[in-house]
Amino acid sequence: MSDTDALSAALRDGDAAELSDDLDAIREALVEWYRADHRAFPWRRTEDPYAILVSEVMSQQTQLDRVVPAWEDFLEQWPTTADLADADRADVVAFWSSHSLGYNNRATYLHEAAGQIETEYGGSFPETPTELQELMGVGPYTANAVASFAFNNGDAVVDTNVKRVLYRAFAEIRNADDPDYESVANALMPAGESRIWNNAIMELGGVACGKKPRCDEEGCPWREWCHAYQTGDFTAPDVPTQPSFEGSRRQFRGRVVRLLGEHDEMDLDTLGHRIRVDYTPDGEHGREWLRGLLSDLAEDGLLEVEETREKTVVRLRR
Ligand code: SF4
């Protein structure tokens, strides 16, 4: 069994010692993080499969912030599949070109798909990824996205952003010769939650876990478990060399979180000595420096610091 097969099985069955306790927490942390704040793309506020299909097709070659006005104009002009099916194809293609949306054949396919919905499906979209792939120009990725976001009925989405997140978060994926991303992603996704889950993990990859990661700045909910955060190695399949960022502080934060994950609690100086060789309680990199680091992590909700007259004790917040 490969590393990723074992990880998928562990996630599915919840029987890996390291993960079984944490899996629910990993899932909840991501969904909560997404619910608390995310980019407000208008297609995230609808469950209309047609509107979602249009957003997916437009996003294939165009940056998301440029898709927004085009998507709004398109739906104003052709609000339903019936309207689009009735449209003159030349008008749809002209719209595509004038909004710089990439290959015109995507406009042609969309027009064709609207016709299929009207003539073959009686005006209602099919709801499964397999059936959705019967529509013109709709490949496995788009079919799954529409099934997830419109019908909450998809598999885990695996795009470049999601691969980057999984590769950084799980050592098993990083260490595998040929990682099976799909199977890990599907095992990680809570059953029947594809709408929120796929939105959340794609948001994580797009906002926090970009090529240049913003783990602390975006309050990544997986820092406590993330292999890259804890080791300081942020390379990924699409990031072959270590990205440059304000590295050392983040690395020390990662070390604190990793160490506390291995101990129920630690006192301040023991922790200090374990995370840096030049720790001296009253020196430049001593208690004052460490308290600053810990207070940032406490503000982020990752740990708690208990001060008594005798000592200062630190533990992860569970
Ligand atoms: S902690 Fe950083 S590297 Fe790890 S998943 Fe979060 S954003 Fe990505």
Residues whose N, C-alpha, C, O or C-beta is under 5 A from the ligand:
A	BS01	SF4	V165 R168 A169 A208 C209 P213 R214 C215 C220 W222 R223 C226 A228 Y229
